[in-house]
Amino acid sequence: APAAPAVPPRPAHETAYAELERLLSSGLLDKGRLKEFYIGLTEILRRYLAARFGVDTFERTTFEILEALRLVRLPVRGMTATAEFFGACDMVKFARHVPPSEETRATVERAYRLIDETREQDRPAQRPEGAVAGGIR
């Protein structure tokens, strides 16, 4: 029997959007598990950046990730969005910052914006309707 044609891999931005939706619906924020939520958020963006740009993001600091992205010539706008996103997450993960819900909502929006601005341009965005940090109160 002939082999079935290979299915093209799912674009990195679509995978990241789906992972963000799962994280937002996980209930971590409702349970007050902010640090765990922010760790999940950064892991999603680390996987996205690794898949999208082919850079190693795991076991690296924010500075090292930014340096790797600079070497692959990520545009300034993407670099700024990345620095702002990881900086906000690092404050919660390492400096014991407890952000108000508005700040968490803004950080999730930064994640979506970073993906929106750096996704592959030859494919249309498949950002889910209402995916604007809708799960955050």
N, CA, C and O atoms as a printed pandas DataFrame, in Angstrom:
     atom_number atom_name residue_name chain_id  residue_number  x_coord  y_coord  z_coord
0              1         N          ALA        A               1    0.851   -1.186    0.000
1              2        CA          ALA        A               1    0.000    0.000    0.000
2              3         C          ALA        A               1    0.891    1.242    0.000
3              4         O          ALA        A               1    1.909    1.288    0.691
4              5         N          PRO        A               2    0.497    2.243   -0.781
5              6        CA          PRO        A               2    1.308    3.456   -0.813
6              7         C          PRO        A               2    1.249    4.175    0.539
7              8         O          PRO        A               2    0.232    4.175    1.232
8              9         N          ALA        A               3    2.371    4.776    0.872
9             10        CA          ALA        A               3    2.459    5.509    2.144
10            11         C          ALA        A               3    1.643    6.794    2.047
11            12         O          ALA        A               3    1.594    7.443    1.002
12            13         N          ALA        A               4    1.012    7.140    3.146
13            14        CA          ALA        A               4    0.234    8.389    3.195
14            15         C          ALA        A               4    1.200    9.568    3.117
15            16         O          ALA        A               4    2.306    9.511    3.655
16            17         N          PRO        A               5    0.778   10.630    2.446
17            18        CA          PRO        A               5    1.673   11.787    2.369
18            19         C          PRO        A               5    1.936   12.357    3.759
19            20         O          PRO        A               5    1.063   12.353    4.627
20            21         N          ALA        A               6    3.136   12.838    3.943
21            22        CA          ALA        A               6    3.525   13.402    5.239
22            23         C          ALA        A               6    2.747   14.686    5.502
23            24         O          ALA        A               6    2.589   15.529    4.619
24            25         N          VAL        A               7    2.278   14.812    6.703
25            26        CA          VAL        A               7    1.565   16.024    7.107
26            27         C          VAL        A               7    2.609   17.062    7.485
27            28         O          VAL        A               7    3.521   16.770    8.258
28            29         N          PRO        A               8    2.486   18.279    6.946
29            30        CA          PRO        A               8    3.485   19.290    7.308
30            31         C          PRO        A               8    3.411   19.586    8.804
31            32         O          PRO        A               8    2.333   19.538    9.396
32            33         N          PRO        A               9    4.545   19.888    9.411
33            34        CA          PRO        A               9    4.530   20.182   10.835
34            35         C          PRO        A               9    3.680   21.413   11.133
35            36         O          PRO        A               9    3.577   22.326   10.314
36            37         N          ARG        A              10    3.086   21.422   12.294
37            38        CA          ARG        A              10    2.261   22.559   12.712
38            39         C          ARG        A              10    3.173   23.763   12.919
39            40         O          ARG        A              10    4.224   23.637   13.548
40            41         N          PRO        A              11    2.791   24.921   12.403
41            42        CA          PRO        A              11    3.631   26.112   12.587
42            43         C          PRO        A              11    3.827   26.428   14.071
43            44         O          PRO        A              11    2.929   26.216   14.885
44            45         N          ALA        A              12    4.999   26.931   14.403
45            46        CA          ALA        A              12    5.352   27.218   15.793
46            47         C          ALA        A              12    4.359   28.157   16.451
47            48         O          ALA        A              12    4.045   27.994   17.630
48            49         N          HIS        A              13    3.852   29.151   15.700
49            50        CA          HIS        A              13    2.923   30.101   16.324
50            51         C          HIS        A              13    1.597   29.441   16.672
51            52         O          HIS        A              13    0.992   29.787   17.686
52            53         N          GLU        A              14    1.133   28.504   15.861
53            54        CA          GLU        A              14   -0.123   27.813   16.170
54            55         C          GLU        A              14    0.028   26.947   17.412
55            56         O          GLU        A              14   -0.867   26.904   18.256
56            57         N          THR        A              15    1.150   26.263   17.524
57            58        CA          THR        A              15    1.416   25.453   18.711
58            59         C          THR        A              15    1.455   26.342   19.950
59            60         O          THR        A              15    0.877   26.000   20.981
60            61         N          ALA        A              16    2.132   27.478   19.851
61            62        CA          ALA        A              16    2.234   28.391   20.993
62            63         C          ALA        A              16    0.866   28.935   21.394
63            64         O          ALA        A              16    0.560   29.011   22.584
64            65         N          TYR        A              17    0.038   29.315   20.421
65            66        CA          TYR        A              17   -1.306   29.803   20.746
66            67         C          TYR        A              17   -2.102   28.739   21.501
67            68         O          TYR        A              17   -2.770   29.044   22.489
68            69         N          ALA        A              18   -2.030   27.494   21.037
69            70        CA          ALA        A              18   -2.770   26.408   21.687
70            71         C          ALA        A              18   -2.256   26.180   23.112
71            72         O          ALA        A              18   -3.043   25.962   24.034
72            73         N          GLU        A              19   -0.943   26.232   23.285
73            74        CA          GLU        A              19   -0.371   26.052   24.621
74            75         C          GLU        A              19   -0.768   27.195   25.552
75            76         O          GLU        A              19   -1.032   26.969   26.733
76            77         N          LEU        A              20   -0.813   28.411   25.031
77            78        CA          LEU        A              20   -1.245   29.545   25.851
78            79         C          LEU        A              20   -2.688   29.377   26.294
79            80         O          LEU        A              20   -3.024   29.658   27.444
80            81         N          GLU        A              21   -3.533   28.924   25.394
81            82        CA          GLU        A              21   -4.938   28.704   25.748
82            83         C          GLU        A              21   -5.072   27.637   26.832
83            84         O          GLU        A              21   -5.872   27.784   27.756
84            85         N          ARG        A              22   -4.289   26.565   26.719
85            86        CA          ARG        A              22   -4.323   25.519   27.755
86            87         C          ARG        A              22   -3.866   26.072   29.101
87            88         O          ARG        A              22   -4.462   25.770   30.135
88            89         N          LEU        A              23   -2.816   26.875   29.086
89            90        CA          LEU        A              23   -2.310   27.460   30.324
90            91         C          LEU        A              23   -3.354   28.383   30.945
91            92         O          LEU        A              23   -3.589   28.340   32.153
92            93         N          LEU        A              24   -3.977   29.216   30.117
93            94        CA          LEU        A              24   -4.988   30.139   30.629
94            95         C          LEU        A              24   -6.192   29.412   31.207
95            96         O          LEU        A              24   -6.831   29.914   32.131
96            97         N          SER        A              25   -6.508   28.247   30.681
97            98        CA          SER        A              25   -7.659   27.497   31.191
98            99         C          SER        A              25   -7.268   26.480   32.268
99           100         O          SER        A              25   -8.108   25.704   32.723
100          101         N          SER        A              26   -6.007   26.481   32.671
101          102        CA          SER        A              26   -5.521   25.493   33.639
102          103         C          SER        A              26   -6.009   25.733   35.062
103          104         O          SER        A              26   -5.979   24.820   35.887
104          105         N          GLY        A              27   -6.455   26.940   35.359
105          106        CA          GLY        A              27   -6.905   27.244   36.713
106          107         C          GLY        A              27   -5.796   27.673   37.656
107          108         O          GLY        A              27   -6.057   27.935   38.830
108          109         N          LEU        A              28   -4.565   27.750   37.171
109          110        CA          LEU        A              28   -3.456   28.137   38.038
110          111         C          LEU        A              28   -3.658   29.529   38.633
111          112         O          LEU        A              28   -3.366   29.750   39.809
112          113         N          LEU        A              29   -4.151   30.458   37.836
113          114        CA          LEU        A              29   -4.363   31.817   38.348
114          115         C          LEU        A              29   -5.478   31.850   39.383
115          116         O          LEU        A              29   -5.369   32.541   40.395
116          117         N          ASP        A              30   -6.543   31.108   39.134
117          118        CA          ASP        A              30   -7.655   31.057   40.087
118          119         C          ASP        A              30   -7.216   30.482   41.428
119          120         O          ASP        A              30   -7.753   30.846   42.474
120          121         N          LYS        A              31   -6.244   29.589   41.391
121          122        CA          LYS        A              31   -5.739   28.956   42.613
122          123         C          LYS        A              31   -4.622   29.776   43.259
123          124         O          LYS        A              31   -4.083   29.384   44.295
124          125         N          GLY        A              32   -4.272   30.919   42.647
125          126        CA          GLY        A              32   -3.216   31.763   43.200
126          127         C          GLY        A              32   -1.819   31.230   42.990
127          128         O          GLY        A              32   -0.894   31.636   43.693
128          129         N          ARG        A              33   -1.645   30.337   42.046
129          130        CA          ARG        A              33   -0.333   29.736   41.785
130          131         C          ARG        A              33    0.387   30.542   40.701
131          132         O          ARG        A              33    0.658   30.050   39.606
132          133         N          LEU        A              34    0.685   31.797   41.046
133          134        CA          LEU        A              34    1.277   32.736   40.088
134          135         C          LEU        A              34    2.633   32.289   39.572
135          136         O          LEU        A              34    2.880   32.313   38.366
136          137         N          LYS        A              35    3.504   31.884   40.467
137          138        CA          LYS        A              35    4.847   31.498   40.025
138          139         C          LYS        A              35    4.772   30.340   39.040
139          140         O          LYS        A              35    5.455   30.345   38.016
140          141         N          GLU        A              36    3.943   29.348   39.348
141          142        CA          GLU        A              36    3.786   28.211   38.444
142          143         C          GLU        A              36    3.213   28.651   37.093
143          144         O          GLU        A              36    3.621   28.145   36.048
144          145         N          PHE        A              37    2.268   29.592   37.121
145          146        CA          PHE        A              37    1.694   30.128   35.890
146          147         C          PHE        A              37    2.779   30.814   35.055
147          148         O          PHE        A              37    2.879   30.582   33.850
148          149         N          TYR        A              38    3.587   31.656   35.697
149          150        CA          TYR        A              38    4.633   32.377   34.970
150          151         C          TYR        A              38    5.716   31.434   34.456
151          152         O          TYR        A              38    6.273   31.665   33.383
152          153         N          ILE        A              39    6.018   30.391   35.196
153          154        CA          ILE        A              39    6.983   29.398   34.698
154          155         C          ILE        A              39    6.426   28.748   33.439
155          156         O          ILE        A              39    7.144   28.587   32.452
156          157         N          GLY        A              40    5.156   28.377   33.468
157          158        CA          GLY        A              40    4.525   27.799   32.280
158          159         C          GLY        A              40    4.528   28.756   31.106
159          160         O          GLY        A              40    4.778   28.361   29.967
160          161         N          LEU        A              41    4.247   30.015   31.390
161          162        CA          LEU        A              41    4.222   31.043   30.351
162          163         C          LEU        A              41    5.588   31.181   29.685
163          164         O          LEU        A              41    5.681   31.237   28.459
164          165         N          THR        A              42    6.643   31.234   30.488
165          166        CA          THR        A              42    7.981   31.373   29.897
166          167         C          THR        A              42    8.388   30.121   29.129
167          168         O          THR        A              42    9.059   30.217   28.101
168          169         N          GLU        A              43    7.988   28.944   29.621
169          170        CA          GLU        A              43    8.333   27.715   28.901
170          171         C          GLU        A              43    7.677   27.682   27.524
171          172         O          GLU        A              43    8.289   27.238   26.553
172          173         N          ILE        A              44    6.448   28.147   27.440
173          174        CA          ILE        A              44    5.755   28.199   26.140
174          175         C          ILE        A              44    6.524   29.094   25.175
175          176         O          ILE        A              44    6.749   28.723   24.023
176          177         N          LEU        A              45    6.925   30.268   25.644
177          178        CA          LEU        A              45    7.651   31.191   24.762
178          179         C          LEU        A              45    9.050   30.687   24.448
179          180         O          LEU        A              45    9.555   30.922   23.350
180          181         N          ARG        A              46    9.679   30.007   25.380
181          182        CA          ARG        A              46   10.996   29.412   25.088
182          183         C          ARG        A              46   10.864   28.378   23.964
183          184         O          ARG        A              46   11.657   28.364   23.023
184          185         N          ARG        A              47    9.844   27.509   24.078
185          186        CA          ARG        A              47    9.640   26.494   23.020
186          187         C          ARG        A              47    9.325   27.164   21.685
187          188         O          ARG        A              47    9.825   26.747   20.640
188          189         N          TYR        A              48    8.494   28.204   21.728
189          190        CA          TYR        A              48    8.154   28.906   20.492
190          191         C          TYR        A              48    9.411   29.489   19.842
191          192         O          TYR        A              48    9.651   29.275   18.654
192          193         N          LEU        A              49   10.204   30.217   20.609
193          194        CA          LEU        A              49   11.402   30.855   20.050
194          195         C          LEU        A              49   12.390   29.814   19.529
195          196         O          LEU        A              49   13.023   30.022   18.494
196          197         N          ALA        A              50   12.523   28.702   20.237
197          198        CA          ALA        A              50   13.421   27.639   19.779
198          199         C          ALA        A              50   12.941   27.064   18.452
199          200         O          ALA        A              50   13.738   26.864   17.536
200          201         N          ALA        A              51   11.630   26.797   18.345
201          202        CA          ALA        A              51   11.078   26.230   17.110
202          203         C          ALA        A              51   11.100   27.242   15.971
203          204         O          ALA        A              51   11.414   26.892   14.833
204          205         N          ARG        A              52   10.774   28.471   16.268
205          206        CA          ARG        A              52   10.663   29.492   15.220
206          207         C          ARG        A              52   12.015   29.932   14.679
207          208         O          ARG        A              52   12.168   30.118   13.471
208          209         N          PHE        A              53   13.007   30.100   15.567
209          210        CA          PHE        A              53   14.293   30.665   15.142
210          211         C          PHE        A              53   15.452   29.686   15.219
211          212         O          PHE        A              53   16.572   30.026   14.836
212          213         N          GLY        A              54   15.202   28.474   15.710
213          214        CA          GLY        A              54   16.269   27.480   15.766
214          215         C          GLY        A              54   17.359   27.810   16.763
215          216         O          GLY        A              54   18.513   27.426   16.573
216          217         N          VAL        A              55   17.006   28.521   17.830
217          218        CA          VAL        A              55   17.995   28.855   18.858
218          219         C          VAL        A              55   17.717   28.026   20.107
219          220         O          VAL        A              55   16.573   27.678   20.400
220          221         N          ASP        A              56   18.764   27.725   20.819
221          222        CA          ASP        A              56   18.627   26.989   22.068
222          223         C          ASP        A              56   18.207   27.966   23.150
223          224         O          ASP        A              56   18.926   28.924   23.435
224          225         N          THR        A              57   17.045   27.733   23.756
225          226        CA          THR        A              57   16.544   28.646   24.783
226          227         C          THR        A              57   16.487   27.999   26.161
227          228         O          THR        A              57   16.254   28.683   27.158
228          229         N          PHE        A              58   16.694   26.702   26.225
229          230        CA          PHE        A              58   16.546   26.004   27.498
230          231         C          PHE        A              58   17.830   26.063   28.301
231          232         O          PHE        A              58   18.933   26.001   27.757
232          233         N          GLU        A              59   17.659   26.183   29.605
233          234        CA          GLU        A              59   18.786   26.316   30.519
234          235         C          GLU        A              59   19.619   27.564   30.200
235          236         O          GLU        A              59   20.827   27.596   30.435
236          237         N          ARG        A              60   18.951   28.587   29.663
237          238        CA          ARG        A              60   19.626   29.852   29.357
238          239         C          ARG        A              60   18.935   30.986   30.089
239          240         O          ARG        A              60   17.731   30.949   30.344
240          241         N          THR        A              61   19.726   31.992   30.420
241          242        CA          THR        A              61   19.171   33.188   31.051
242          243         C          THR        A              61   18.495   34.049   29.997
243          244         O          THR        A              61   18.657   33.830   28.796
244          245         N          THR        A              62   17.736   35.029   30.464
245          246        CA          THR        A              62   17.108   35.975   29.533
246          247         C          THR        A              62   18.166   36.633   28.660
247          248         O          THR        A              62   17.986   36.753   27.448
248          249         N          PHE        A              63   19.264   37.060   29.267
249          250        CA          PHE        A              63   20.343   37.702   28.505
250          251         C          PHE        A              63   20.873   36.768   27.422
251          252         O          PHE        A              63   21.099   37.202   26.293
252          253         N          GLU        A              64   21.076   35.492   27.750
253          254        CA          GLU        A              64   21.605   34.537   26.771
254          255         C          GLU        A              64   20.611   34.288   25.640
255          256         O          GLU        A              64   21.007   34.127   24.485
256          257         N          ILE        A              65   19.333   34.255   25.969
257          258        CA          ILE        A              65   18.307   34.093   24.925
258          259         C          ILE        A              65   18.319   35.300   24.002
259          260         O          ILE        A              65   18.278   35.151   22.780
260          261         N          LEU        A              66   18.373   36.482   24.573
261          262        CA          LEU        A              66   18.396   37.697   23.745
262          263         C          LEU        A              66   19.636   37.733   22.853
263          264         O          LEU        A              66   19.557   38.147   21.696
264          265         N          GLU        A              67   20.767   37.307   23.382
265          266        CA          GLU        A              67   21.994   37.272   22.584
266          267         C          GLU        A              67   21.859   36.285   21.420
267          268         O          GLU        A              67   22.278   36.583   20.301
268          269         N          ALA        A              68   21.279   35.117   21.679
269          270        CA          ALA        A              68   21.079   34.126   20.613
270          271         C          ALA        A              68   20.138   34.673   19.544
271          272         O          ALA        A              68   20.360   34.455   18.353
272          273         N          LEU        A              69   19.093   35.380   19.960
273          274        CA          LEU        A              69   18.150   35.962   18.997
274          275         C          LEU        A              69   18.802   37.100   18.204
275          276         O          LEU        A              69   18.513   37.287   17.022
276          277         N          ARG        A              70   19.671   37.846   18.858
277          278        CA          ARG        A              70   20.392   38.904   18.153
278          279         C          ARG        A              70   21.261   38.299   17.048
279          280         O          ARG        A              70   21.361   38.855   15.955
280          281         N          LEU        A              71   21.882   37.166   17.338
281          282        CA          LEU        A              71   22.754   36.509   16.361
282          283         C          LEU        A              71   21.985   35.994   15.148
283          284         O          LEU        A              71   22.553   35.889   14.060
284          285         N          VAL        A              72   20.698   35.669   15.316
285          286        CA          VAL        A              72   19.891   35.245   14.167
286          287         C          VAL        A              72   19.159   36.437   13.551
287          288         O          VAL        A              72   18.289   36.281   12.693
288          289         N          ARG        A              73   19.532   37.625   14.009
289          290        CA          ARG        A              73   19.040   38.886   13.448
290          291         C          ARG        A              73   17.534   39.107   13.618
291          292         O          ARG        A              73   16.850   39.543   12.692
292          293         N          LEU        A              74   17.033   38.796   14.816
293          294        CA          LEU        A              74   15.647   39.136   15.127
294          295         C          LEU        A              74   15.537   40.655   15.100
295          296         O          LEU        A              74   16.360   41.337   15.711
296          297         N          PRO        A              75   14.540   41.201   14.406
297          298        CA          PRO        A              75   14.402   42.660   14.332
298          299         C          PRO        A              75   14.260   43.297   15.720
299          300         O          PRO        A              75   13.849   42.645   16.680
300          301         N          VAL        A              76   14.607   44.575   15.798
301          302        CA          VAL        A              76   14.605   45.313   17.065
302          303         C          VAL        A              76   13.262   45.211   17.773
303          304         O          VAL        A              76   13.214   45.029   18.990
304          305         N          ARG        A              77   12.190   45.325   17.034
305          306        CA          ARG        A              77   10.852   45.252   17.644
306          307         C          ARG        A              77   10.650   43.912   18.359
307          308         O          ARG        A              77   10.121   43.873   19.470
308          309         N          GLY        A              78   11.066   42.834   17.731
309          310        CA          GLY        A              78   10.966   41.513   18.348
310          311         C          GLY        A              78   11.883   41.370   19.548
311          312         O          GLY        A              78   11.522   40.744   20.544
312          313         N          MET        A              79   13.074   41.954   19.450
313          314        CA          MET        A              79   14.010   41.921   20.573
314          315         C          MET        A              79   13.428   42.666   21.772
315          316         O          MET        A              79   13.519   42.204   22.909
316          317         N          THR        A              80   12.833   43.815   21.503
317          318        CA          THR        A              80   12.232   44.609   22.584
318          319         C          THR        A              80   11.088   43.849   23.231
319          320         O          THR        A              80   10.994   43.794   24.457
320          321         N          ALA        A              81   10.224   43.268   22.426
321          322        CA          ALA        A              81    9.088   42.502   22.950
322          323         C          ALA        A              81    9.571   41.312   23.779
323          324         O          ALA        A              81    8.996   41.001   24.822
324          325         N          THR        A              82   10.619   40.655   23.315
325          326        CA          THR        A              82   11.173   39.509   24.034
326          327         C          THR        A              82   11.761   39.937   25.370
327          328         O          THR        A              82   11.519   39.298   26.394
328          329         N          ALA        A              83   12.530   41.015   25.358
329          330        CA          ALA        A              83   13.144   41.514   26.588
330          331         C          ALA        A              83   12.080   41.927   27.605
331          332         O          ALA        A              83   12.200   41.613   28.789
332          333         N          GLU        A              84   11.041   42.627   27.152
333          334        CA          GLU        A              84    9.972   43.048   28.059
334          335         C          GLU        A              84    9.234   41.851   28.635
335          336         O          GLU        A              84    8.947   41.816   29.832
336          337         N          PHE        A              85    8.929   40.883   27.807
337          338        CA          PHE        A              85    8.205   39.704   28.262
338          339         C          PHE        A              85    9.007   38.933   29.309
339          340         O          PHE        A              85    8.517   38.688   30.411
340          341         N          PHE        A              86   10.240   38.550   28.967
341          342        CA          PHE        A              86   11.033   37.760   29.905
342          343         C          PHE        A              86   11.390   38.555   31.156
343          344         O          PHE        A              86   11.495   37.984   32.241
344          345         N          GLY        A              87   11.577   39.861   31.019
345          346        CA          GLY        A              87   11.854   40.695   32.188
346          347         C          GLY        A              87   10.695   40.664   33.177
347          348         O          GLY        A              87   10.904   40.527   34.382
348          349         N          ALA        A              88    9.470   40.793   32.664
349          350        CA          ALA        A              88    8.283   40.747   33.529
350          351         C          ALA        A              88    8.157   39.381   34.202
351          352         O          ALA        A              88    7.840   39.296   35.388
352          353         N          CYS        A              89    8.404   38.330   33.452
353          354        CA          CYS        A              89    8.302   36.976   34.018
354          355         C          CYS        A              89    9.404   36.719   35.047
355          356         O          CYS        A              89    9.154   36.097   36.080
356          357         N          ASP        A              90   10.605   37.190   34.774
357          358        CA          ASP        A              90   11.709   36.995   35.718
358          359         C          ASP        A              90   11.420   37.640   37.068
359          360         O          ASP        A              90   11.832   37.117   38.103
360          361         N          MET        A              91   10.722   38.762   37.069
361          362        CA          MET        A              91   10.389   39.435   38.327
362          363         C          MET        A              91    9.522   38.536   39.206
363          364         O          MET        A              91    9.697   38.508   40.424
364          365         N          VAL        A              92    8.607   37.814   38.609
365          366        CA          VAL        A              92    7.729   36.923   39.370
366          367         C          VAL        A              92    8.483   35.652   39.762
367          368         O          VAL        A              92    8.380   35.185   40.896
368          369         N          LYS        A              93    9.234   35.105   38.823
369          370        CA          LYS        A              93    9.906   33.834   39.058
370          371         C          LYS        A              93   11.066   33.939   40.042
371          372         O          LYS        A              93   11.286   33.028   40.840
372          373         N          PHE        A              94   11.813   35.048   39.992
373          374        CA          PHE        A              94   13.050   35.123   40.769
374          375         C          PHE        A              94   13.070   36.216   41.839
375          376         O          PHE        A              94   13.821   36.107   42.808
376          377         N          ALA        A              95   12.269   37.254   41.684
377          378        CA          ALA        A              95   12.307   38.372   42.636
378          379         C          ALA        A              95   11.096   38.373   43.565
379          380         O          ALA        A              95   10.882   39.326   44.315
380          381         N          ARG        A              96   10.309   37.308   43.512
381          382        CA          ARG        A              96    9.137   37.153   44.382
382          383         C          ARG        A              96    8.116   38.274   44.227
383          384         O          ARG        A              96    7.365   38.581   45.153
384          385         N          HIS        A              97    8.101   38.871   43.060
385          386        CA          HIS        A              97    7.116   39.921   42.770
386          387         C          HIS        A              97    5.740   39.262   42.628
387          388         O          HIS        A              97    5.598   38.240   41.958
388          389         N          VAL        A              98    4.737   39.857   43.263
389          390        CA          VAL        A              98    3.363   39.368   43.140
390          391         C          VAL        A              98    2.589   40.416   42.341
391          392         O          VAL        A              98    2.142   41.423   42.890
392          393         N          PRO        A              99    2.436   40.167   41.038
393          394        CA          PRO        A              99    1.788   41.168   40.182
394          395         C          PRO        A              99    0.279   41.201   40.381
395          396         O          PRO        A              99   -0.344   40.166   40.620
396          397         N          PRO        A             100   -0.310   42.393   40.281
397          398        CA          PRO        A             100   -1.775   42.452   40.281
398          399         C          PRO        A             100   -2.296   41.821   38.983
399          400         O          PRO        A             100   -1.538   41.631   38.031
400          401         N          SER        A             101   -3.581   41.501   38.955
401          402        CA          SER        A             101   -4.142   40.799   37.798
402          403         C          SER        A             101   -3.968   41.592   36.508
403          404         O          SER        A             101   -3.799   41.000   35.442
404          405         N          GLU        A             102   -4.006   42.929   36.586
405          406        CA          GLU        A             102   -3.822   43.745   35.376
406          407         C          GLU        A             102   -2.420   43.544   34.795
407          408         O          GLU        A             102   -2.241   43.512   33.577
408          409         N          GLU        A             103   -1.443   43.413   35.669
409          410        CA          GLU        A             103   -0.071   43.207   35.207
410          411         C          GLU        A             103    0.088   41.823   34.583
411          412         O          GLU        A             103    0.794   41.665   33.586
412          413         N          THR        A             104   -0.560   40.836   35.163
413          414        CA          THR        A             104   -0.518   39.488   34.589
414          415         C          THR        A             104   -1.180   39.488   33.227
415          416         O          THR        A             104   -0.671   38.882   32.284
416          417         N          ARG        A             105   -2.310   40.162   33.120
417          418        CA          ARG        A             105   -2.997   40.276   31.834
418          419         C          ARG        A             105   -2.073   40.922   30.787
419          420         O          ARG        A             105   -2.011   40.464   29.646
420          421         N          ALA        A             106   -1.365   41.975   31.178
421          422        CA          ALA        A             106   -0.440   42.662   30.256
422          423         C          ALA        A             106    0.705   41.733   29.843
423          424         O          ALA        A             106    1.146   41.766   28.694
424          425         N          THR        A             107    1.183   40.913   30.764
425          426        CA          THR        A             107    2.273   39.987   30.434
426          427         C          THR        A             107    1.801   38.924   29.448
427          428         O          THR        A             107    2.530   38.561   28.525
428          429         N          VAL        A             108    0.584   38.428   29.645
429          430        CA          VAL        A             108    0.037   37.448   28.696
430          431         C          VAL        A             108   -0.139   38.107   27.323
431          432         O          VAL        A             108    0.138   37.492   26.293
432          433         N          GLU        A             109   -0.595   39.342   27.316
433          434        CA          GLU        A             109   -0.729   40.067   26.041
434          435         C          GLU        A             109    0.632   40.237   25.370
435          436         O          GLU        A             109    0.738   40.147   24.147
436          437         N          ARG        A             110    1.677   40.483   26.173
437          438        CA          ARG        A             110    3.030   40.577   25.607
438          439         C          ARG        A             110    3.407   39.268   24.916
439          440         O          ARG        A             110    4.018   39.273   23.847
440          441         N          ALA        A             111    3.037   38.154   25.535
441          442        CA          ALA        A             111    3.345   36.847   24.935
442          443         C          ALA        A             111    2.659   36.718   23.583
443          444         O          ALA        A             111    3.295   36.343   22.598
444          445         N          TYR        A             112    1.359   37.027   23.528
445          446        CA          TYR        A             112    0.637   36.962   22.258
446          447         C          TYR        A             112    1.238   37.930   21.235
447          448         O          TYR        A             112    1.403   37.572   20.069
448          449         N          ARG        A             113    1.560   39.137   21.659
449          450        CA          ARG        A             113    2.111   40.135   20.747
450          451         C          ARG        A             113    3.472   39.692   20.206
451          452         O          ARG        A             113    3.768   39.884   19.026
452          453         N          LEU        A             114    4.293   39.104   21.068
453          454        CA          LEU        A             114    5.595   38.609   20.638
454          455         C          LEU        A             114    5.422   37.545   19.556
455          456         O          LEU        A             114    6.129   37.557   18.549
456          457         N          ILE        A             115    4.494   36.639   19.763
457          458        CA          ILE        A             115    4.238   35.600   18.758
458          459         C          ILE        A             115    3.679   36.228   17.488
459          460         O          ILE        A             115    4.117   35.897   16.386
460          461         N          ASP        A             116    2.707   37.140   17.637
461          462        CA          ASP        A             116    2.109   37.807   16.472
462          463         C          ASP        A             116    3.172   38.506   15.623
463          464         O          ASP        A             116    3.138   38.438   14.394
464          465         N          GLU        A             117    4.110   39.173   16.285
465          466        CA          GLU        A             117    5.105   39.979   15.570
466          467         C          GLU        A             117    6.251   39.162   14.986
467          468         O          GLU        A             117    6.966   39.647   14.109
468          469         N          THR        A             118    6.435   37.936   15.454
469          470        CA          THR        A             118    7.587   37.162   14.983
470          471         C          THR        A             118    7.199   35.887   14.245
471          472         O          THR        A             118    8.077   35.136   13.820
472          473         N          ARG        A             119    5.922   35.628   14.086
473          474        CA          ARG        A             119    5.498   34.397   13.422
474          475         C          ARG        A             119    5.930   34.405   11.960
475          476         O          ARG        A             119    6.277   35.447   11.405
476          477         N          GLU        A             120    5.902   33.239   11.356
477          478        CA          GLU        A             120    6.222   33.136    9.933
478          479         C          GLU        A             120    5.216   33.966    9.151
479          480         O          GLU        A             120    4.009   33.829    9.353
480          481         N          GLN        A             121    5.693   34.818    8.271
481          482        CA          GLN        A             121    4.812   35.737    7.553
482          483         C          GLN        A             121    4.092   35.116    6.371
483          484         O          GLN        A             121    3.101   35.671    5.897
484          485         N          ASP        A             122    4.568   33.974    5.883
485          486        CA          ASP        A             122    3.906   33.362    4.727
486          487         C          ASP        A             122    2.673   32.564    5.120
487          488         O          ASP        A             122    1.973   32.038    4.254
488          489         N          ARG        A             123    2.399   32.468    6.419
489          490        CA          ARG        A             123    1.221   31.737    6.887
490          491         C          ARG        A             123    0.323   32.695    7.653
491          492         O          ARG        A             123    0.808   33.506    8.442
492          493         N          PRO        A             124   -0.969   32.610    7.430
493          494        CA          PRO        A             124   -1.870   33.502    8.179
494          495         C          PRO        A             124   -1.908   33.117    9.652
495          496         O          PRO        A             124   -1.796   31.943   10.005
496          497         N          ALA        A             125   -2.066   34.112   10.494
497          498        CA          ALA        A             125   -2.155   33.869   11.938
498          499         C          ALA        A             125   -3.431   33.114   12.241
499          500         O          ALA        A             125   -4.478   33.386   11.654
500          501         N          GLN        A             126   -3.344   32.176   13.146
501          502        CA          GLN        A             126   -4.507   31.405   13.566
502          503         C          GLN        A             126   -4.769   31.656   15.046
503          504         O          GLN        A             126   -5.111   30.735   15.787
504          505         N          ARG        A             127   -4.609   32.902   15.470
505          506        CA          ARG        A             127   -4.844   33.244   16.866
506          507         C          ARG        A             127   -6.322   33.041   17.158
507          508         O          ARG        A             127   -7.170   33.603   16.464
508          509         N          PRO        A             128   -6.646   32.249   18.175
509          510        CA          PRO        A             128   -8.045   31.963   18.467
510          511         C          PRO        A             128   -8.830   33.229   18.781
511          512         O          PRO        A             128   -8.310   34.176   19.372
512          513         N          GLU        A             129  -10.089   33.222   18.371
513          514        CA          GLU        A             129  -10.965   34.349   18.683
514          515         C          GLU        A             129  -11.052   34.530   20.186
515          516         O          GLU        A             129  -11.161   33.559   20.934
516          517         N          GLY        A             130  -11.003   35.779   20.624
517          518        CA          GLY        A             130  -11.108   36.068   22.047
518          519         C          GLY        A             130   -9.877   35.698   22.841
519          520         O          GLY        A             130   -9.926   35.696   24.071
520          521         N          ALA        A             131   -8.772   35.383   22.183
521          522        CA          ALA        A             131   -7.555   34.984   22.884
522          523         C          ALA        A             131   -6.770   36.227   23.296
523          524         O          ALA        A             131   -5.653   36.452   22.829
524          525         N          VAL        A             132   -7.348   37.002   24.147
525          526        CA          VAL        A             132   -6.704   38.236   24.601
526          527         C          VAL        A             132   -6.608   38.141   26.118
527          528         O          VAL        A             132   -7.133   38.992   26.837
528          529         N          ALA        A             133   -5.941   37.113   26.594
529          530        CA          ALA        A             133   -5.815   36.891   28.025
530          531         C          ALA        A             133   -7.190   36.789   28.646
531          532         O          ALA        A             133   -7.407   37.258   29.763
532          533         N          GLY        A             134   -8.126   36.177   27.930
533          534        CA          GLY        A             134   -9.511   36.103   28.377
534          535         C          GLY        A             134   -9.716   35.345   29.673
535          536         O          GLY        A             134  -10.713   35.572   30.359
536          537         N          GLY        A             135   -8.808   34.452   30.031
537          538        CA          GLY        A             135   -8.990   33.669   31.236
538          539         C          GLY        A             135   -8.510   34.359   32.494
539          540         O          GLY        A             135   -8.533   33.755   33.567
540          541         N          ILE        A             136   -8.076   35.607   32.398
541          542        CA          ILE        A             136   -7.527   36.302   33.561
542          543         C          ILE        A             136   -8.556   37.259   34.118
543          544         O          ILE        A             136   -9.159   38.034   33.375
544          545         N          ARG        A             137   -8.756   37.209   35.402
545          546        CA          ARG        A             137   -9.694   38.109   36.063
546          547         C          ARG        A             137   -8.973   39.276   36.656
547          548         O          ARG        A             137   -9.599   40.148   37.258
